[in-house]
Amino acid sequence: MKDSLELVLSQINVMRQQENSASYKCSDYLSRSQVIKPSHREILCKWGYQSIAACKDVSSSTAVVALTYFDRFLSSDSPAAQRALNDVQECQLAYLTSLIIALKKINPEFNVESYFITKVVTKSAYRADEINSMKLEILQSLNWELNGPTSLDFVDYYLEVMPGVDGTRLERIQNLSKTLVKLAVRRYSTVMHLPSEIAFASVFCATYRLELALLADNLTHLQMISGLELSDVKLGSLFQTMICLARECFLDWKASALGRDM
């Protein structure tokens, strides 16, 4: 267990260094736009999640990774990013292209050109050359760095060495934590929070909602492996978001369970 813990702590440290590097951090990019609103971003996210869910054998994490590329791109000083912030069609193209990049990165066996573009993208007005041009703009603005950690990655590492959590209990906490992450990152208010912070809040709220007794024993451990503190003022709004989402998820699950029992 000691060796395993040291390996996990080492990996988390590497991931935290990476998320704090200049090319991975996101800014309040919508403050530079008079056109694009948080609601526009959330609509794009919803569409992306639905599109990925409709694709067979594609990891559900793809939509989250695509969103990190999109946010990092719009946070950059790229002229193409500034154009996207001032034109709804360009912004949609940037998100769509980020989704295609993520699909190719995470699911290399998935034929993006023949399936995804044909079945999904052709419903829009974008040509292949426009998508390819935007793809190059995004990749260059990201310095071709596509392997940064996501909040979902941090969730896995936080839970890997949490004492007394295994089997079904671990699966329940992990599933709710990841659901909370996927819902939270759709909200623009989380853009400037680091992936490690979003994961920390999601694991805490999921454990609080599902296994309160475990949380009492594991809070100190969670704070130790994450390097974060529950009392950190800057995490206050993030925790409020997660608490509301956890309550909604729990009520949805409860309603589903009642429906099955009836």
Disulfide bonds with the S-S distance in Angstrom:
none
